[in-house]
Amino acid sequence: METIGYQYQLTLRSFLDYGLIYAPNQVIKYRDELQFTYLEHYERVKRLSNALAYLGVKPGEAVGMLEWDTHRYLEAHWAIPLYGSLFHTVNIRMAPEQIAYCINHAEDVVLFINEDFLPLIESIQDQLTTVRAYVLMSDKKDFRPETSLPNVYLYEDLLALQSPDYEFPEISENSRATLCYTSGTTGNPKGVVFTHRDLFMHAVSVCMTWGLYPGGMEFRANQVYMPLTPMFHVQAWGVPYFAFMMGCKFILPGRYEPDKILRWLHEEKVNFSHCVTTILHMLGFHPDAEKYDLSNWHVGVGGAKLNRQLAERAWELGILTQSCYGMTETCPAMTLGQLREEHLDLPMEDKISYYIKSGIPWIFSRVKVVDDDFNELPHDGHSVGNVVVRTPWCTHEYFREPEKTRELWKNGWLNTGDVGYIDPEGYLMITDRNKDAIKSGGEWISTLILEDAISQFKPVLECAVIGVPHPRWDERPCACIALKPGETATAEDVRAHLEKFAAEGKIEKWWIPDLPDGYFFVDAIPHNYIGKIEKNVLRQMYAEKHK
């Protein structure tokens, strides 16, 4: 059938255009140093697109960036994909050899580098096989660095050379837009690709779910937004795209400094952020936290489970939190700890019970729990199985990794690698990562439920439960515990706390770790670059202690 009408492409251009129509004079503020209106920001975006052509970048080629959460990073989030190139947001938390691998695997032809990462790139430059030019960025006005890198340009000088006039090309919604790498505990990092359509549909879903339904984050136009998930991590959850469309004021924090973030949250009356649990913990338990009015602040929390202790501490400060469950491959939205209509009049203590659940699906997201034969399990609150998801925005490929892509998908569903159950109200509860699940005497123990119980013991700052070998039961749980400064507690104290939970039917009594080896006190719980607890490191630490 002949198509006569215009075939509208769902690209990031739509979000940029509407923000300029709706709020051209809205402000993007970077720390205490700079601010731009949306129109001024747009001019810089067009100059950056012209700069890509000046540097000889061809559509489809990859361009990488190592940067903090700055106005420059936001400019690149528009300019590079809308130019038609693949935007590689380089994970600055990876080891140097992993960063070199990712740059080579992506075949980045240009690298944009904040001066803080210049020594890192200089140390691996001999390993970089595809980079043709380096663009250096700094907040300093007189930035003129000495460097061993070849073909170097300075960001502001490069933009100043370019025309502010640029017409974005017509590109397919199915063209690749962004690339970020995720690393497991073994093997090389995997490149996760999202198309313009993926990012568009993800943004529409998140915008609608947070914007239409009461009792949660209620993200609205003209609010004040501060991203606290790094922009290198799944495009800061894609929120900057639709926050711009909605005409929000941006407060960009650059490098995260807790005391400054707290001040900006208060002074700028920030309404909305998203972050991992470690950032919320760092801010919520900061010694100066109670000096500031944070009652405007709504926060979506992901990366690791939002436990009750942290959610309640946030609420003491007036902060509303919601659990956001997902993964890099799902862009990352999958489910949300959202209230339903019948929950709106509940006391806050009961509302928090819903906010900290893995939650119900976002609009257009479908989630189910299946057994090993891929049969869907009932929503009974105890049938535990593999969590699989299907959305219009899940990644379709690991970049140049067809075998790993095939392993990711089964029967048209993306395998999350998590295990959990769905309760009779339809709320998903993640109980474990497959690789972290504990099977003791042939029965499963939920580490996440145990961790939530332990975290409610007041002396505990943070905890993680790992499986350790046992001669009779194959595995038993071990509680790894970091105490709050100045607090003391023994293994017997923690066990007594858990026995109360067992008596109330909140956990199984046989789940409780054994004395004495089931309790491992550490100075700090190790985390990776996105705030997830590194249980493999804890297992190594435990093994060293019990040699």
DONU-730908 format. One line per field, with one value per residue (C-alpha): x, y, z; residue number from 1. Coordinates in steps of 0.05 Angstrom, whole numbers, plus 5000, padded with zeros to 4 digits. Each point is the difference from the previous one (the first is absolute). Last residue first. Example, Ala and Ser with C-alpha at 12.3 -4.5 7.8 and 13.67 -1.06 7.14 Angstrom:
2
X (5273/4973)
Y (4979/4931)
Z (5143/5013)
num (2/1)
// end
This chain:
547
X (5828/4940/5019/5023/4936/4957/5038/4993/4925/4995/5034/4952/4943/5018/4941/4969/5013/5008/5077/5005/4989/5039/4967/5043/5040/4978/4964/4987/4943/4982/5064/4979/4943/4954/4965/4924/4966/4977/4953/4964/4991/4943/4960/5001/5042/5049/5007/5013/5052/5035/5013/5026/5047/5026/5014/5034/5046/5021/4983/5035/4984/5048/4998/4943/5016/5020/4972/5011/4945/5018/4948/5011/5020/5009/4955/5045/5072/4982/5029/4983/4942/5001/4957/5015/4996/5002/5002/4976/4995/4924/4981/4954/5056/4999/4928/5012/5062/4961/4947/5054/5039/4939/5014/4984/4990/5043/5035/5020/4996/5024/4989/5058/5011/4926/4994/4953/4931/4971/4928/4951/4933/4937/4954/5004/5076/5050/5063/5075/5063/5045/5042/4957/4981/4970/4938/4987/5004/5068/5045/5065/5035/4987/5031/5061/5009/4990/5052/5017/4963/4955/4935/4926/5001/4934/4958/4932/4997/5004/5026/5022/5009/5021/4961/4973/4928/4989/4956/4944/5004/5004/5062/5006/5029/5068/5026/5047/4940/4973/4988/4967/5011/4967/5018/4955/4986/5050/4992/4981/5049/5069/4970/5028/4944/4948/5023/5013/4925/4988/5044/4971/4930/4954/4954/5032/5003/4933/5020/5063/5068/5063/5065/5019/5015/5042/5038/5074/5009/4980/5070/5030/4956/4934/4964/4981/4984/4965/5023/4965/5048/4973/5063/4967/4974/5072/5015/4938/5021/5071/4977/4947/5048/5007/5030/5061/5012/4935/4968/4950/5004/4948/5026/4956/5010/5076/5006/5072/5035/4976/5048/5062/5029/4985/4955/4949/5053/5047/4942/4966/5065/5010/4929/5008/4972/4941/4981/4938/4975/5063/4986/5061/5028/4984/5020/5059/5025/4992/5037/5056/5011/4995/5051/4983/5041/4956/4937/4953/4939/4950/4936/4945/4967/4964/5040/5064/4978/4982/5071/5035/4962/5031/5023/5060/5016/5005/5058/5047/4954/5014/4938/4991/4962/4972/4932/4960/4927/4972/4959/4982/5030/4948/5050/4948/4930/4965/5006/5008/5069/5044/4969/4994/5071/5028/4962/5015/5074/5005/4964/5047/5063/4982/4978/5066/5036/5033/5064/5030/5074/5023/5060/5054/4997/4982/4967/4952/5012/4951/5020/4961/4980/4951/4962/4998/4953/4930/4966/5030/5037/4982/5060/5004/5005/5055/5010/5041/5062/5062/5067/4974/4981/5071/5029/4952/5017/5075/5030/5055/5027/5051/5000/5064/4968/5014/4935/4975/4937/4994/4925/5004/4938/5038/4991/5051/4981/5043/5005/5009/4983/4999/5059/5003/5052/5056/4952/4993/5037/4982/4927/5006/5041/4946/4943/4995/5008/4933/5008/4962/5026/4993/5002/4971/5006/4949/5046/5061/4968/4972/5066/5038/4948/5008/5076/4992/4953/4927/4970/5004/4949/5006/4934/5007/4955/4990/4998/4941/5010/4939/5036/5062/4966/4947/5036/5062/4968/4981/5072/5024/4951/5033/4989/5074/5035/5034/4967/5003/4980/4981/4992/4930/5000/5072/5045/5048/5019/4964/4938/5002/5010/4937/4962/5034/4979/4929/5000/5030/4943/4950/5030/4992/4927/4989/5029/5070/5032/5071/5043/4961/4990/4977/4931/4954/4946/4932/4996/4978/4947/4945/5027/5072/4981/4958/5057/5049/4951/4980/5073/5012/4970/4932/4998/4937/4985/4968/4936/4993/5016/4986/4973)
Y (4604/5031/5074/4994/4964/5055/5054/4961/4991/5075/5016/4956/5034/5066/5042/5040/5075/5015/4998/4937/4996/4972/4997/5037/4986/4927/4955/4929/4962/4929/4972/5003/4986/4980/5047/5005/4968/4941/5047/5019/5075/5049/4950/5044/4949/5000/5075/4996/4946/5048/5050/4944/4979/5071/5005/4932/5020/5059/5074/5066/5069/5060/5005/4958/4926/4963/4929/4939/4950/4929/4954/4924/4956/4926/4984/4949/5021/5074/5048/5074/5038/5075/5051/5074/5054/5075/5049/4950/5025/5010/4930/5015/4983/4928/4990/5031/4958/4937/5018/5014/4936/4957/4928/4944/4928/4938/4997/5073/5031/5072/5046/5046/4977/4999/5071/4998/5008/5050/5016/5015/5030/4971/5007/4924/5003/4991/4960/5007/4979/5045/4984/5050/4954/5042/4968/4983/4926/5008/5062/5015/4937/5019/5068/4966/4961/5061/5043/5058/5048/4961/5005/5013/5042/5005/5060/4975/4955/4925/4974/4935/4984/4929/4963/5003/4979/5035/5061/4965/5030/4933/4978/5007/4937/5013/4930/5026/5034/5067/5068/5054/5072/5041/5074/5046/5046/4983/4932/4990/5002/4979/5014/5058/5049/4948/4988/5076/5011/4958/5044/5062/4984/4975/5049/4992/4924/4986/5043/4959/5020/4991/4964/5000/4946/4993/5064/4996/5009/4927/4974/5045/4969/5013/5011/5070/5004/5063/5054/5060/5045/5038/4990/4946/4973/4987/4963/4958/4982/4983/4954/4969/4976/5027/4941/5014/5042/5037/5058/5051/5062/5053/5063/5058/4983/5006/5061/4999/4997/4929/4974/5031/4936/4962/4940/5017/5026/4940/4951/5032/4996/4927/4981/5021/5066/5035/5072/5044/5061/5042/5062/5035/5020/4935/4949/5046/4998/4925/4990/5045/4960/4934/5016/4964/5024/5044/5018/5019/5038/4998/5041/4958/5018/4934/4983/5014/4952/4951/4993/5011/4940/4947/4960/5047/4982/4926/5014/5051/5055/4980/4989/5062/5041/5065/5023/5061/4995/5038/4942/4945/4938/4969/4957/4956/5002/5026/4971/5041/5031/4945/4947/5047/5026/4931/4971/5058/4999/4925/5007/5055/4966/4935/5038/5037/4934/4971/4959/4963/4985/4942/5006/4945/4936/4987/5038/5035/5063/5047/5044/5058/5015/5052/5019/4941/5011/4971/5068/5014/5064/5065/5045/5055/5069/5041/5074/5020/4999/4969/5029/5018/4927/4976/5053/4979/4926/5005/4959/4948/4962/4960/4986/5014/5057/5070/5034/5069/5013/5075/4999/4941/4955/4950/4959/4968/4976/4942/4981/4938/4945/4931/4960/5022/4957/5052/5052/4959/5044/5063/4981/4994/5063/5039/4975/5061/5044/4977/4960/5000/4942/4997/4939/4951/4929/4974/4941/5045/5049/4943/4962/5064/5013/4928/5008/5065/4969/5020/5058/5048/4961/5031/5027/4976/5043/4966/5052/5027/5073/4992/4947/5044/5068/4981/4961/5041/5064/4965/4978/5071/5027/4955/4933/4978/4983/4946/5003/4954/5010/4939/5002/4992/5068/5021/5040/5044/5045/5059/4956/4986/5074/5016/4955/5036/5068/4975/4977/5067/5037/4954/5016/5074/4987/4957/5057/4991/5001/4997/4996/4983/4928/4999/5032/4986/5053/5008/5055/4955/4965/4968/5006/4987/4941/4975/5000/4964/4945/4989/4999/4938/4958/4969/5008/5027/4966/5058/4982/4967/4927/4954/4932)
Z (6111/5034/4996/4928/4981/5031/4962/4935/5011/5016/4934/4962/5037/4968/5023/4943/5004/4926/5000/5044/5074/5059/5069/5051/5063/5001/5050/4976/5032/4979/5028/5074/5003/4943/4952/5007/4940/5043/5037/4936/4994/5014/5042/5062/5038/4941/5002/5076/4986/4952/5056/5046/4943/4993/5074/5003/4942/5042/4997/5010/4974/4997/4924/4973/4993/4937/4996/4957/5018/4980/4972/4998/4941/4987/5060/5034/4985/4993/4947/5005/4969/5005/5037/4996/5053/5011/5058/5052/5072/4992/4977/4941/4951/5025/4977/4932/4991/5016/4949/4948/5015/4986/5022/4952/5022/4981/5068/4992/4931/5001/4941/4981/4928/4986/5027/5059/5031/4951/5020/4944/5020/4968/5060/5010/5006/4943/5013/4993/4964/4961/4937/4962/4943/4944/4970/4927/5013/5032/4996/5036/4976/4928/5013/5031/4936/4955/5036/4954/5046/5046/4964/4999/5063/5036/4977/4977/5062/5016/5066/5033/5074/5015/5054/5071/5015/5067/4991/4964/4931/4966/4960/4925/4967/4970/5013/5055/5033/4980/5033/4957/4980/4946/4990/4959/5061/5055/5032/5073/5057/5022/5068/5040/4984/5018/5072/5003/4991/5063/5044/4965/5024/4945/4964/4931/5002/4966/4939/4989/5028/4958/5016/4926/4950/4936/4986/4982/4937/5009/4984/5054/5053/5033/5065/5023/5074/5020/5049/5030/5039/5060/5041/5043/4933/4978/5064/4989/4928/5024/5056/4956/4946/4930/4963/4957/4937/5009/5037/4972/5043/5018/5034/5023/5073/4996/5046/5022/5068/5010/4946/5032/5030/4934/5013/4947/4951/5001/5005/4940/4961/5021/4982/4927/4975/4969/5011/5005/5036/5010/5042/4969/5068/5036/4947/4983/5072/5006/4934/5025/5063/4962/4945/4935/4941/4956/5039/4942/5025/4942/5000/4969/4934/4991/4937/5039/5055/4945/4974/5067/5029/4954/5060/5007/4928/5018/5048/4970/5023/5071/5043/5042/4948/5030/4977/5020/4978/4940/4974/5050/5032/5046/5040/5032/5026/4938/4930/4936/5002/5028/4955/4940/5002/5012/4941/4953/5018/4987/4934/4976/5024/4965/4937/4997/5004/5062/5001/5060/4993/5042/5047/4992/5039/5073/5057/4954/4961/4965/4942/4973/4928/4975/4938/4952/4942/5007/5004/4932/4990/4965/5008/5053/4969/5030/5011/5061/4955/5027/5021/5070/5010/4988/5046/5054/4993/4992/4943/5000/4940/5039/5076/5038/5037/5026/5018/4979/5042/5011/5013/5047/5001/4956/4937/4953/4931/4974/4926/4957/5050/4969/5030/5072/5036/4994/5031/5065/5050/4962/5007/5076/5007/4961/5043/5045/4938/4975/4936/4934/4959/4924/4954/5051/4974/5051/5014/5003/5049/5041/5005/5020/5054/5024/5004/5039/5052/4994/5038/4941/4960/4931/4973/4927/4956/4932/4945/4960/5017/5044/5041/5010/5012/5050/5054/4982/5025/5065/5010/4988/5051/5051/5034/5001/4935/4958/4931/4940/4927/4958/4925/4970/4967/4983/5047/4961/5058/4966/4993/5074/5013/4962/5048/5058/4973/4994/5073/5021/4966/5035/5068/4986/4982/5062/5042/5025/5068/5025/5063/5062/4977/4927/4991/4942/4999/4967/4948/4942/5043/4957/4929/5018/5044/4942/4951/5045/5017/4928/4976/5043/4944/4987/4925/4967/4934/4962/4965/4932/5016/4942/5019)
num (547/546/545/544/543/542/541/540/539/538/537/536/535/534/533/532/531/530/529/528/527/526/525/524/523/522/521/520/519/518/517/516/515/514/513/512/511/510/509/508/507/506/505/504/503/502/501/500/499/498/497/496/495/494/493/492/491/490/489/488/487/486/485/484/483/482/481/480/479/478/477/476/475/474/473/472/471/470/469/468/467/466/465/464/463/462/461/460/459/458/457/456/455/454/453/452/451/450/449/448/447/446/445/444/443/442/441/440/439/438/437/436/435/434/433/432/431/430/429/428/427/426/425/424/423/422/421/420/419/418/417/416/415/414/413/412/411/410/409/408/407/406/405/404/403/402/401/400/399/398/397/396/395/394/393/392/391/390/389/388/387/386/385/384/383/382/381/380/379/378/377/376/375/374/373/372/371/370/369/368/367/366/365/364/363/362/361/360/359/358/357/356/355/354/353/352/351/350/349/348/347/346/345/344/343/342/341/340/339/338/337/336/335/334/333/332/331/330/329/328/327/326/325/324/323/322/321/320/319/318/317/316/315/314/313/312/311/310/309/308/307/306/305/304/303/302/301/300/299/298/297/296/295/294/293/292/291/290/289/288/287/286/285/284/283/282/281/280/279/278/277/276/275/274/273/272/271/270/269/268/267/266/265/264/263/262/261/260/259/258/257/256/255/254/253/252/251/250/249/248/247/246/245/244/243/242/241/240/239/238/237/236/235/234/233/232/231/230/229/228/227/226/225/224/223/222/221/220/219/218/217/216/215/214/213/212/211/210/209/208/207/206/205/204/203/202/201/200/199/198/197/196/195/194/193/192/191/190/189/188/187/186/185/184/183/182/181/180/179/178/177/176/175/174/173/172/171/170/169/168/167/166/165/164/163/162/161/160/159/158/157/156/155/154/153/152/151/150/149/148/147/146/145/144/143/142/141/140/139/138/137/136/135/134/133/132/131/130/129/128/127/126/125/124/123/122/121/120/119/118/117/116/115/114/113/112/111/110/109/108/107/106/105/104/103/102/101/100/99/98/97/96/95/94/93/92/91/90/89/88/87/86/85/84/83/82/81/80/79/78/77/76/75/74/73/72/71/70/69/68/67/66/65/64/63/62/61/60/59/58/57/56/55/54/53/52/51/50/49/48/47/46/45/44/43/42/41/40/39/38/37/36/35/34/33/32/31/30/29/28/27/26/25/24/23/22/21/20/19/18/17/16/15/14/13/12/11/10/9/8/7/6/5/4/3/2/1)
// end
